[in-house]
Amino acid sequence: QVQLVESGGGLVQPGGSLRLSCAASENIFNFYVMSWHRQAPEKQRELVASITSGGGTAYADSVKGRFTISRDKSKNTLYLQMGSLKPEDTAVYYCHAKTTIVGETWGQGTQVTVSS
């Protein structure tokens, strides 16, 4: 069973930046897709950004131009660089991996709070 461990969350002021990391127990380049999702209080979990095994990326409209998803093969780690943060970005951020056609794994989540 693949394990994913997120880190990097915290409290940041509006307009600030933060980088989330998701360390995997296996080679992430073997996964079909990896992605970041977030869930704000009393809201449904939503897809924020994704990256395919071939390196193709996609973003939610709400974060385009502000967030960047990337990965490091040597560290088996997925990243989410977040900039120009807004209060509405406040949420628990989850890392997700589509490891096989039928398999998937979620991380435990990391809290991001944007507030002055």
PALOVEX-451191 format. One record per residue: x, y, z of N, C-alpha, C in turn; residue in one letter; residue number from 1. Coordinates in Angstrom, 2 decimals, padded with zeros to 5 digits, always signed. Layout:
<recs>
<rec n_u="X" n_v="Y" n_w="Z" ca_u="X" ca_v="Y" ca_w="Z" c_u="X" c_v="Y" c_w="Z" residuo="a" num="NUM"/>
...
</recs>
This chain:
<recs>
<rec n_u="+000.84" n_v="-001.19" n_w="+000.00" ca_u="+000.00" ca_v="+000.00" ca_w="+000.00" c_u="+000.88" c_v="+001.25" c_w="+000.00" residuo="q" num="1"/>
<rec n_u="+000.68" n_v="+002.08" n_w="-001.00" ca_u="+001.45" ca_v="+003.32" ca_w="-001.10" c_u="+001.05" c_v="+004.25" c_w="+000.04" residuo="v" num="2"/>
<rec n_u="+002.03" n_v="+004.91" n_w="+000.61" ca_u="+001.76" ca_v="+005.89" ca_w="+001.66" c_u="+002.17" c_v="+007.28" c_w="+001.18" residuo="q" num="3"/>
<rec n_u="+001.33" n_v="+008.25" n_w="+001.52" ca_u="+001.58" ca_v="+009.64" ca_w="+001.17" c_u="+001.56" c_v="+010.48" c_w="+002.44" residuo="l" num="4"/>
<rec n_u="+002.57" n_v="+011.31" n_w="+002.62" ca_u="+002.65" ca_v="+012.15" ca_w="+003.81" c_u="+002.84" c_v="+013.60" c_w="+003.39" residuo="v" num="5"/>
<rec n_u="+001.83" n_v="+014.43" n_w="+003.70" ca_u="+001.90" ca_v="+015.84" ca_w="+003.37" c_u="+002.60" c_v="+016.63" c_w="+004.48" residuo="e" num="6"/>
<rec n_u="+003.17" n_v="+017.76" n_w="+004.10" ca_u="+003.76" ca_v="+018.69" ca_w="+005.04" c_u="+003.80" c_v="+020.07" c_w="+004.41" residuo="s" num="7"/>
<rec n_u="+004.08" n_v="+021.08" n_w="+005.23" ca_u="+004.25" ca_v="+022.43" ca_w="+004.71" c_u="+003.09" c_v="+023.37" c_w="+004.95" residuo="g" num="8"/>
<rec n_u="+002.02" n_v="+022.86" n_w="+005.51" ca_u="+000.89" ca_v="+023.74" ca_w="+005.80" c_u="+001.20" c_v="+024.68" c_w="+006.95" residuo="g" num="9"/>
<rec n_u="+000.31" n_v="+025.66" n_w="+007.14" ca_u="+000.49" ca_v="+026.60" ca_w="+008.23" c_u="-000.36" c_v="+027.83" c_w="+008.06" residuo="g" num="10"/>
<rec n_u="-000.03" n_v="+028.84" n_w="+008.85" ca_u="-000.73" ca_v="+030.13" ca_w="+008.81" c_u="+000.09" c_v="+031.12" c_w="+007.99" residuo="l" num="11"/>
<rec n_u="-000.57" n_v="+031.78" n_w="+007.05" ca_u="+000.11" ca_v="+032.75" ca_w="+006.20" c_u="-000.82" c_v="+033.94" c_w="+005.97" residuo="v" num="12"/>
<rec n_u="-000.24" n_v="+035.11" n_w="+005.80" ca_u="-001.04" ca_v="+036.30" ca_w="+005.56" c_u="-001.52" c_v="+036.36" c_w="+004.12" residuo="q" num="13"/>
<rec n_u="-002.62" n_v="+037.03" n_w="+003.88" ca_u="-003.07" ca_v="+037.22" ca_w="+002.49" c_u="-001.97" c_v="+037.82" c_w="+001.63" residuo="p" num="14"/>
<rec n_u="-001.82" n_v="+037.29" n_w="+000.42" ca_u="-000.76" ca_v="+037.72" ca_w="-000.47" c_u="+000.52" c_v="+036.94" c_w="-000.30" residuo="g" num="15"/>
<rec n_u="+000.60" n_v="+036.13" n_w="+000.71" ca_u="+001.81" ca_v="+035.36" ca_w="+000.99" c_u="+001.91" c_v="+034.09" c_w="+000.16" residuo="g" num="16"/>
<rec n_u="+002.99" n_v="+033.35" n_w="+000.43" ca_u="+003.27" ca_v="+032.12" ca_w="-000.30" c_u="+003.51" c_v="+030.97" c_w="+000.67" residuo="s" num="17"/>
<rec n_u="+003.31" n_v="+029.76" n_w="+000.15" ca_u="+003.52" ca_v="+028.56" ca_w="+000.94" c_u="+003.79" c_v="+027.42" c_w="-000.04" residuo="l" num="18"/>
<rec n_u="+004.64" n_v="+026.48" n_w="+000.37" ca_u="+004.87" ca_v="+025.30" ca_w="-000.47" c_u="+004.51" c_v="+024.05" c_w="+000.31" residuo="r" num="19"/>
<rec n_u="+003.61" n_v="+023.29" n_w="-000.27" ca_u="+003.22" ca_v="+022.01" ca_w="+000.30" c_u="+004.05" c_v="+020.89" c_w="-000.33" residuo="l" num="20"/>
<rec n_u="+004.35" n_v="+019.87" n_w="+000.47" ca_u="+005.08" ca_v="+018.71" ca_w="-000.02" c_u="+004.28" c_v="+017.45" c_w="+000.28" residuo="s" num="21"/>
<rec n_u="+004.43" n_v="+016.46" n_w="-000.58" ca_u="+003.77" ca_v="+015.17" ca_w="-000.40" c_u="+004.81" c_v="+014.10" c_w="-000.70" residuo="c" num="22"/>
<rec n_u="+005.32" n_v="+013.47" n_w="+000.34" ca_u="+006.33" ca_v="+012.44" ca_w="+000.19" c_u="+005.68" c_v="+011.08" c_w="+000.04" residuo="a" num="23"/>
<rec n_u="+006.08" n_v="+010.36" n_w="-001.00" ca_u="+005.50" ca_v="+009.05" ca_w="-001.29" c_u="+006.47" c_v="+007.93" c_w="-000.93" residuo="a" num="24"/>
<rec n_u="+005.90" n_v="+006.77" n_w="-000.63" ca_u="+006.73" ca_v="+005.62" ca_w="-000.24" c_u="+007.23" c_v="+004.84" c_w="-001.45" residuo="s" num="25"/>
<rec n_u="+006.75" n_v="+005.23" n_w="-002.64" ca_u="+007.18" ca_v="+004.56" ca_w="-003.86" c_u="+007.50" c_v="+005.60" c_w="-004.94" residuo="e" num="26"/>
<rec n_u="+008.02" n_v="+005.13" n_w="-006.06" ca_u="+008.38" ca_v="+006.01" ca_w="-007.17" c_u="+007.13" c_v="+006.66" c_w="-007.76" residuo="n" num="27"/>
<rec n_u="+007.02" n_v="+007.96" n_w="-007.57" ca_u="+005.81" ca_v="+008.66" ca_w="-008.00" c_u="+005.68" c_v="+008.73" c_w="-009.53" residuo="i" num="28"/>
<rec n_u="+006.75" n_v="+008.55" n_w="-010.24" ca_u="+006.68" ca_v="+008.60" ca_w="-011.69" c_u="+006.01" c_v="+007.36" c_w="-012.26" residuo="f" num="29"/>
<rec n_u="+005.77" n_v="+006.35" n_w="-011.43" ca_u="+005.03" ca_v="+005.17" ca_w="-011.86" c_u="+003.52" c_v="+005.35" c_w="-011.74" residuo="n" num="30"/>
<rec n_u="+003.10" n_v="+006.42" n_w="-011.04" ca_u="+001.66" ca_v="+006.63" ca_w="-010.82" c_u="+001.02" c_v="+007.25" c_w="-012.06" residuo="f" num="31"/>
<rec n_u="-000.24" n_v="+006.92" n_w="-012.28" ca_u="-000.95" ca_v="+007.48" ca_w="-013.43" c_u="-001.09" c_v="+009.00" c_w="-013.30" residuo="y" num="32"/>
<rec n_u="-001.58" n_v="+009.41" n_w="-012.16" ca_u="-001.83" ca_v="+010.82" ca_w="-011.90" c_u="-001.59" c_v="+011.11" c_w="-010.41" residuo="v" num="33"/>
<rec n_u="-001.02" n_v="+012.25" n_w="-010.13" ca_u="-000.99" ca_v="+012.73" ca_w="-008.75" c_u="-001.67" c_v="+014.09" c_w="-008.72" residuo="m" num="34"/>
<rec n_u="-002.27" n_v="+014.40" n_w="-007.59" ca_u="-003.03" ca_v="+015.64" ca_w="-007.53" c_u="-003.12" c_v="+016.17" c_w="-006.11" residuo="s" num="35"/>
<rec n_u="-003.47" n_v="+017.43" n_w="-006.03" ca_u="-003.77" ca_v="+018.09" ca_w="-004.77" c_u="-005.26" c_v="+018.45" c_w="-004.77" residuo="w" num="36"/>
<rec n_u="-005.88" n_v="+018.19" n_w="-003.65" ca_u="-007.27" ca_v="+018.54" ca_w="-003.43" c_u="-007.34" c_v="+019.37" c_w="-002.15" residuo="h" num="37"/>
<rec n_u="-008.45" n_v="+020.06" n_w="-001.96" ca_u="-008.63" ca_v="+020.78" ca_w="-000.70" c_u="-010.09" c_v="+020.73" c_w="-000.28" residuo="r" num="38"/>
<rec n_u="-010.27" n_v="+020.86" n_w="+001.02" ca_u="-011.61" ca_v="+020.87" ca_w="+001.57" c_u="-011.71" c_v="+021.93" c_w="+002.65" residuo="q" num="39"/>
<rec n_u="-012.55" n_v="+022.93" n_w="+002.39" ca_u="-012.81" ca_v="+023.97" ca_w="+003.37" c_u="-013.96" c_v="+023.53" c_w="+004.26" residuo="a" num="40"/>
<rec n_u="-014.08" n_v="+024.14" n_w="+005.46" ca_u="-015.16" ca_v="+023.77" ca_w="+006.36" c_u="-016.52" c_v="+023.86" c_w="+005.70" residuo="p" num="41"/>
<rec n_u="-017.31" n_v="+022.82" n_w="+005.84" ca_u="-018.68" ca_v="+022.75" ca_w="+005.33" c_u="-018.75" c_v="+022.82" c_w="+003.81" residuo="e" num="42"/>
<rec n_u="-017.66" n_v="+022.51" n_w="+003.15" ca_u="-017.65" ca_v="+022.47" ca_w="+001.69" c_u="-017.16" c_v="+021.11" c_w="+001.21" residuo="k" num="43"/>
<rec n_u="-017.47" n_v="+020.80" n_w="-000.04" ca_u="-017.01" ca_v="+019.54" ca_w="-000.61" c_u="-015.54" c_v="+019.64" c_w="-000.97" residuo="q" num="44"/>
<rec n_u="-014.88" n_v="+018.48" n_w="-000.97" ca_u="-013.50" ca_v="+018.43" ca_w="-001.40" c_u="-013.43" c_v="+018.75" c_w="-002.89" residuo="r" num="45"/>
<rec n_u="-012.45" n_v="+019.56" n_w="-003.27" ca_u="-012.33" ca_v="+019.95" ca_w="-004.66" c_u="-010.91" c_v="+019.73" c_w="-005.17" residuo="e" num="46"/>
<rec n_u="-010.81" n_v="+019.46" n_w="-006.46" ca_u="-009.51" ca_v="+019.28" ca_w="-007.10" c_u="-008.86" c_v="+020.64" c_w="-007.31" residuo="l" num="47"/>
<rec n_u="-007.60" n_v="+020.74" n_w="-006.92" ca_u="-006.85" ca_v="+021.99" ca_w="-007.05" c_u="-005.91" c_v="+021.93" c_w="-008.25" residuo="v" num="48"/>
<rec n_u="-005.12" n_v="+020.87" n_w="-008.32" ca_u="-004.14" ca_v="+020.74" ca_w="-009.40" c_u="-003.77" c_v="+019.27" c_w="-009.57" residuo="a" num="49"/>
<rec n_u="-003.38" n_v="+018.91" n_w="-010.78" ca_u="-003.00" ca_v="+017.53" ca_w="-011.04" c_u="-001.82" c_v="+017.48" c_w="-012.01" residuo="s" num="50"/>
<rec n_u="-001.10" n_v="+016.37" n_w="-011.97" ca_u="+000.01" ca_v="+016.15" ca_w="-012.88" c_u="+000.02" c_v="+014.68" c_w="-013.27" residuo="i" num="51"/>
<rec n_u="+000.12" n_v="+014.41" n_w="-014.58" ca_u="+000.11" ca_v="+013.05" ca_w="-015.06" c_u="+001.51" c_v="+012.45" c_w="-015.05" residuo="t" num="52"/>
<rec n_u="+001.58" n_v="+011.16" n_w="-015.33" ca_u="+002.88" ca_v="+010.50" ca_w="-015.37" c_u="+003.77" c_v="+011.11" c_w="-016.45" residuo="s" num="53"/>
<rec n_u="+003.15" n_v="+011.65" n_w="-017.49" ca_u="+003.91" ca_v="+012.28" ca_w="-018.56" c_u="+004.27" c_v="+013.72" c_w="-018.31" residuo="g" num="54"/>
<rec n_u="+003.78" n_v="+014.27" n_w="-017.20" ca_u="+004.13" ca_v="+015.63" ca_w="-016.84" c_u="+003.08" c_v="+016.68" c_w="-017.19" residuo="g" num="55"/>
<rec n_u="+001.97" n_v="+016.27" n_w="-017.77" ca_u="+000.92" ca_v="+017.22" ca_w="-018.07" c_u="+000.25" c_v="+017.72" c_w="-016.81" residuo="g" num="56"/>
<rec n_u="-000.04" n_v="+019.01" n_w="-016.77" ca_u="-000.62" ca_v="+019.61" ca_w="-015.57" c_u="-001.97" c_v="+020.25" c_w="-015.87" residuo="t" num="57"/>
<rec n_u="-002.77" n_v="+020.36" n_w="-014.83" ca_u="-004.08" ca_v="+021.01" ca_w="-014.94" c_u="-004.38" c_v="+021.67" c_w="-013.60" residuo="a" num="58"/>
<rec n_u="-005.13" n_v="+022.77" n_w="-013.68" ca_u="-005.43" ca_v="+023.54" ca_w="-012.47" c_u="-006.90" c_v="+023.95" c_w="-012.43" residuo="y" num="59"/>
<rec n_u="-007.40" n_v="+024.09" n_w="-011.22" ca_u="-008.72" ca_v="+024.67" ca_w="-011.04" c_u="-008.65" c_v="+026.14" c_w="-011.45" residuo="a" num="60"/>
<rec n_u="-009.73" n_v="+026.66" n_w="-011.99" ca_u="-009.74" ca_v="+028.06" ca_w="-012.43" c_u="-009.38" c_v="+029.01" c_w="-011.28" residuo="d" num="61"/>
<rec n_u="-009.80" n_v="+028.65" n_w="-010.09" ca_u="-009.60" ca_v="+029.52" ca_w="-008.93" c_u="-008.14" c_v="+029.69" c_w="-008.53" residuo="s" num="62"/>
<rec n_u="-007.26" n_v="+028.79" n_w="-009.00" ca_u="-005.85" ca_v="+028.87" ca_w="-008.60" c_u="-004.91" c_v="+029.07" c_w="-009.78" residuo="v" num="63"/>
<rec n_u="-005.43" n_v="+029.10" n_w="-011.00" ca_u="-004.58" ca_v="+029.28" ca_w="-012.18" c_u="-003.78" c_v="+030.57" c_w="-012.07" residuo="k" num="64"/>
<rec n_u="-002.49" n_v="+030.46" n_w="-012.37" ca_u="-001.63" ca_v="+031.63" ca_w="-012.30" c_u="-001.07" c_v="+031.90" c_w="-010.92" residuo="g" num="65"/>
<rec n_u="-001.60" n_v="+031.23" n_w="-009.91" ca_u="-001.13" ca_v="+031.44" ca_w="-008.53" c_u="-000.45" c_v="+030.20" c_w="-007.95" residuo="r" num="66"/>
<rec n_u="-000.91" n_v="+029.02" n_w="-008.35" ca_u="-000.38" ca_v="+027.76" ca_w="-007.82" c_u="+000.37" c_v="+027.02" c_w="-008.92" residuo="f" num="67"/>
<rec n_u="+001.39" n_v="+026.27" n_w="-008.51" ca_u="+002.14" ca_v="+025.44" ca_w="-009.44" c_u="+002.38" c_v="+024.06" c_w="-008.83" residuo="t" num="68"/>
<rec n_u="+002.01" n_v="+023.03" n_w="-009.57" ca_u="+002.24" ca_v="+021.66" ca_w="-009.13" c_u="+003.52" c_v="+021.15" c_w="-009.81" residuo="i" num="69"/>
<rec n_u="+004.32" n_v="+020.42" n_w="-009.04" ca_u="+005.56" ca_v="+019.88" ca_w="-009.60" c_u="+005.94" c_v="+018.63" c_w="-008.81" residuo="s" num="70"/>
<rec n_u="+006.99" n_v="+017.96" n_w="-009.27" ca_u="+007.42" ca_v="+016.73" ca_w="-008.59" c_u="+008.92" c_v="+016.57" c_w="-008.72" residuo="r" num="71"/>
<rec n_u="+009.48" n_v="+015.83" n_w="-007.79" ca_u="+010.92" ca_v="+015.57" ca_w="-007.75" c_u="+011.12" c_v="+014.07" c_w="-007.71" residuo="d" num="72"/>
<rec n_u="+011.65" n_v="+013.50" n_w="-008.79" ca_u="+011.82" ca_v="+012.06" ca_w="-008.88" c_u="+012.80" c_v="+011.54" c_w="-007.84" residuo="k" num="73"/>
<rec n_u="+013.87" n_v="+012.28" n_w="-007.61" ca_u="+014.91" ca_v="+011.81" ca_w="-006.69" c_u="+014.40" c_v="+011.73" c_w="-005.25" residuo="s" num="74"/>
<rec n_u="+013.38" n_v="+012.53" n_w="-004.95" ca_u="+012.84" ca_v="+012.56" ca_w="-003.58" c_u="+011.48" c_v="+011.89" c_w="-003.48" residuo="k" num="75"/>
<rec n_u="+010.96" n_v="+011.39" n_w="-004.61" ca_u="+009.61" ca_v="+010.81" ca_w="-004.62" c_u="+008.61" c_v="+011.74" c_w="-003.95" residuo="n" num="76"/>
<rec n_u="+008.68" n_v="+013.00" n_w="-004.32" ca_u="+007.87" ca_v="+014.02" ca_w="-003.66" c_u="+007.12" c_v="+014.88" c_w="-004.67" residuo="t" num="77"/>
<rec n_u="+005.88" n_v="+015.14" n_w="-004.33" ca_u="+005.01" ca_v="+016.03" ca_w="-005.10" c_u="+004.93" c_v="+017.36" c_w="-004.35" residuo="l" num="78"/>
<rec n_u="+004.90" n_v="+018.46" n_w="-005.09" ca_u="+004.85" ca_v="+019.78" ca_w="-004.47" c_u="+003.65" c_v="+020.58" c_w="-004.97" residuo="y" num="79"/>
<rec n_u="+003.25" n_v="+021.53" n_w="-004.16" ca_u="+002.29" ca_v="+022.54" ca_w="-004.59" c_u="+002.80" c_v="+023.88" c_w="-004.10" residuo="l" num="80"/>
<rec n_u="+003.30" n_v="+024.67" n_w="-005.02" ca_u="+003.76" ca_v="+026.02" ca_w="-004.70" c_u="+002.56" c_v="+026.95" c_w="-004.81" residuo="q" num="81"/>
<rec n_u="+002.24" n_v="+027.61" n_w="-003.71" ca_u="+001.06" ca_v="+028.47" ca_w="-003.66" c_u="+001.50" c_v="+029.92" c_w="-003.46" residuo="m" num="82"/>
<rec n_u="+001.02" n_v="+030.81" n_w="-004.29" ca_u="+001.36" ca_v="+032.22" ca_w="-004.18" c_u="+000.11" c_v="+033.08" c_w="-004.22" residuo="g" num="83"/>
<rec n_u="+000.28" n_v="+034.35" n_w="-003.88" ca_u="-000.83" ca_v="+035.32" ca_w="-003.86" c_u="-002.03" c_v="+034.72" c_w="-003.12" residuo="s" num="84"/>
<rec n_u="-001.75" n_v="+034.16" n_w="-001.98" ca_u="-002.79" ca_v="+033.43" ca_w="-001.24" c_u="-003.90" c_v="+034.36" c_w="-000.78" residuo="l" num="85"/>
<rec n_u="-005.11" n_v="+033.80" n_w="-000.79" ca_u="-006.31" ca_v="+034.54" ca_w="-000.40" c_u="-006.99" c_v="+033.82" c_w="+000.76" residuo="k" num="86"/>
<rec n_u="-007.78" n_v="+034.52" n_w="+001.53" ca_u="-008.50" ca_v="+033.85" ca_w="+002.64" c_u="-009.33" c_v="+032.67" c_w="+002.16" residuo="p" num="87"/>
<rec n_u="-009.86" n_v="+032.75" n_w="+000.95" ca_u="-010.67" ca_v="+031.65" ca_w="+000.43" c_u="-009.85" c_v="+030.42" c_w="+000.06" residuo="e" num="88"/>
<rec n_u="-008.53" n_v="+030.51" n_w="+000.14" ca_u="-007.68" ca_v="+029.34" ca_w="-000.06" c_u="-007.55" c_v="+028.52" c_w="+001.22" residuo="d" num="89"/>
<rec n_u="-008.08" n_v="+029.04" n_w="+002.30" ca_u="-008.02" ca_v="+028.32" ca_w="+003.58" c_u="-008.77" c_v="+027.00" c_w="+003.48" residuo="t" num="90"/>
<rec n_u="-008.07" n_v="+025.92" n_w="+003.81" ca_u="-008.65" ca_v="+024.58" ca_w="+003.70" c_u="-007.63" c_v="+023.56" c_w="+004.19" residuo="a" num="91"/>
<rec n_u="-008.10" n_v="+022.33" n_w="+004.31" ca_u="-007.18" ca_v="+021.21" ca_w="+004.49" c_u="-006.82" c_v="+020.72" c_w="+003.09" residuo="v" num="92"/>
<rec n_u="-005.53" n_v="+020.63" n_w="+002.82" ca_u="-005.04" ca_v="+020.21" ca_w="+001.51" c_u="-004.60" c_v="+018.75" c_w="+001.57" residuo="y" num="93"/>
<rec n_u="-005.08" n_v="+017.98" n_w="+000.60" ca_u="-004.80" ca_v="+016.56" ca_w="+000.54" c_u="-004.04" c_v="+016.21" c_w="-000.74" residuo="y" num="94"/>
<rec n_u="-003.10" n_v="+015.32" n_w="-000.58" ca_u="-002.37" ca_v="+014.75" ca_w="-001.71" c_u="-003.08" c_v="+013.45" c_w="-002.12" residuo="c" num="95"/>
<rec n_u="-003.16" n_v="+013.20" n_w="-003.42" ca_u="-003.83" ca_v="+012.00" ca_w="-003.93" c_u="-002.99" c_v="+011.40" c_w="-005.04" residuo="h" num="96"/>
<rec n_u="-002.96" n_v="+010.07" n_w="-005.07" ca_u="-002.25" ca_v="+009.36" ca_w="-006.13" c_u="-003.15" c_v="+008.30" c_w="-006.73" residuo="a" num="97"/>
<rec n_u="-003.28" n_v="+008.34" n_w="-008.05" ca_u="-003.92" ca_v="+007.26" ca_w="-008.80" c_u="-002.80" c_v="+006.32" c_w="-009.16" residuo="k" num="98"/>
<rec n_u="-002.64" n_v="+005.27" n_w="-008.34" ca_u="-001.45" ca_v="+004.44" ca_w="-008.46" c_u="-001.55" c_v="+003.39" c_w="-009.56" residuo="t" num="99"/>
<rec n_u="-002.77" n_v="+002.89" n_w="-009.79" ca_u="-003.01" ca_v="+001.91" ca_w="-010.85" c_u="-004.37" c_v="+002.21" c_w="-011.46" residuo="t" num="100"/>
<rec n_u="-004.82" n_v="+001.38" n_w="-012.38" ca_u="-006.14" ca_v="+001.60" ca_w="-012.98" c_u="-007.23" c_v="+001.58" c_w="-011.92" residuo="i" num="101"/>
<rec n_u="-007.07" n_v="+000.74" n_w="-010.91" ca_u="-008.11" ca_v="+000.61" ca_w="-009.88" c_u="-007.65" c_v="+001.08" c_w="-008.51" residuo="v" num="102"/>
<rec n_u="-006.39" n_v="+001.43" n_w="-008.36" ca_u="-005.88" ca_v="+001.78" ca_w="-007.04" c_u="-005.66" c_v="+003.26" c_w="-006.85" residuo="g" num="103"/>
<rec n_u="-005.87" n_v="+003.71" n_w="-005.63" ca_u="-005.64" ca_v="+005.10" ca_w="-005.30" c_u="-005.31" c_v="+005.21" c_w="-003.82" residuo="e" num="104"/>
<rec n_u="-004.61" n_v="+006.32" n_w="-003.49" ca_u="-004.22" ca_v="+006.56" ca_w="-002.11" c_u="-004.35" c_v="+008.04" c_w="-001.79" residuo="t" num="105"/>
<rec n_u="-004.78" n_v="+008.33" n_w="-000.57" ca_u="-004.88" ca_v="+009.70" ca_w="-000.08" c_u="-003.88" c_v="+009.91" c_w="+001.06" residuo="w" num="106"/>
<rec n_u="-003.38" n_v="+011.12" n_w="+001.17" ca_u="-002.60" ca_v="+011.50" ca_w="+002.33" c_u="-003.53" c_v="+011.91" c_w="+003.46" residuo="g" num="107"/>
<rec n_u="-002.94" n_v="+012.26" n_w="+004.59" ca_u="-003.73" ca_v="+012.58" ca_w="+005.78" c_u="-004.20" c_v="+014.03" c_w="+005.80" residuo="q" num="108"/>
<rec n_u="-003.60" n_v="+014.87" n_w="+004.95" ca_u="-004.02" ca_v="+016.27" ca_w="+004.87" c_u="-003.14" c_v="+017.19" c_w="+005.69" residuo="g" num="109"/>
<rec n_u="-003.04" n_v="+018.43" n_w="+005.23" ca_u="-002.31" ca_v="+019.47" ca_w="+005.95" c_u="-003.11" c_v="+020.77" c_w="+005.90" residuo="t" num="110"/>
<rec n_u="-003.21" n_v="+021.43" n_w="+007.04" ca_u="-004.05" ca_v="+022.63" ca_w="+007.14" c_u="-003.32" c_v="+023.85" c_w="+006.61" residuo="q" num="111"/>
<rec n_u="-004.00" n_v="+024.60" n_w="+005.76" ca_u="-003.51" ca_v="+025.89" ca_w="+005.28" c_u="-004.53" c_v="+026.95" c_w="+005.71" residuo="v" num="112"/>
<rec n_u="-004.06" n_v="+027.95" n_w="+006.43" ca_u="-004.92" ca_v="+029.03" ca_w="+006.88" c_u="-004.35" c_v="+030.36" c_w="+006.39" residuo="t" num="113"/>
<rec n_u="-005.16" n_v="+031.10" n_w="+005.65" ca_u="-004.75" ca_v="+032.40" ca_w="+005.12" c_u="-005.55" c_v="+033.46" c_w="+005.87" residuo="v" num="114"/>
<rec n_u="-004.85" n_v="+034.22" n_w="+006.70" ca_u="-005.53" ca_v="+035.19" ca_w="+007.54" c_u="-004.53" c_v="+036.25" c_w="+008.01" residuo="s" num="115"/>
<rec n_u="-005.05" n_v="+037.45" n_w="+008.20" ca_u="-004.21" ca_v="+038.51" ca_w="+008.74" c_u="-004.36" c_v="+038.60" c_w="+010.25" residuo="s" num="116"/>
</recs>
